[in-house]
């Protein structure tokens, strides 16, 4: 539960800026997956695999108008891909 909550919080904090335009995450939906901790050879390993859908908006900061919005599926948020 902690990993799922923390991942959702971090995704919601994400923004992207290209030129003057700013994209912000407006919501995270359908998050599924699991996380666990394993100890192998005396080393602690964090293992996770999640999937979700992200809703976003792109705004023009000069007018604060929404110029685009949509959703993005993230099929593999996992510990093997950094």
N, C-alpha and C positions, 0 to 999 in steps of 0.2 A: 504493500500500500504506500509506504514512504517513497519508494522509487517512482511509482506511477504519479503520485501527487507532485513530487519534485520535478519530474520531467514535464508535466503539464504546465507548471508554473514557469519553468525556463522557456518553454515554447511560446507562452503568452507574452513573455518579456522581449521576444525577438522582433527586431525591425531591420529593414533593409533600405538603403538609400542609393538611388541612381540619379545623378544630376540633382535636380530640385525635388524630385518625387520621392515620397516616403511610403513604404509598405509596412503595415502593422498587422499583427495577428489579432483577430477579433474573437476567436474561439477554437477550442479543440474538441472534436467529437469522435465517438466510436473508438476510444482508446482500448485496445486489447493487448494482451501479452503477459509475460511473467518476468520476474527478476529473482535472483538468488545469490547467495554467497557460497563459494566452495573453497576448500583449503586443499591445495595440491603441492606436494614437495615442500610443505611448511610455508607456502605463500598463499595469502588470501587473494582470491579472484572474485570479481564482481561480474556476474553473468546476467545479461538481460536481452530481451527481444520483444519489441513493442511495434504496434501498427496504429495509425490514427489518421484522421482527416482534419485538416486545418482550414479555417475560414480566414480570409484576409481582405484588406482594403488598401488601395493605393490612393493617396491624397496629394493634391497640389498644395504645397505649404503657403503659396502666395494668396490663394483664395479659400483654402481649406475645403475645397470641393472634392468629393470622391470621384475619381476619374476611372476607376476600375475596382471590381471586387470579384471574388470567386472562392474556390476551394482547391486544395491540393492534398492528394493522398500520399502519405509517407508509409510505404509498405514494410520497410526494414530499418527500424531504429534499434541497432543491436551492438553488443559489446565487441563484435569482431570487425566492425567498420567504424573507424574513428574519423 
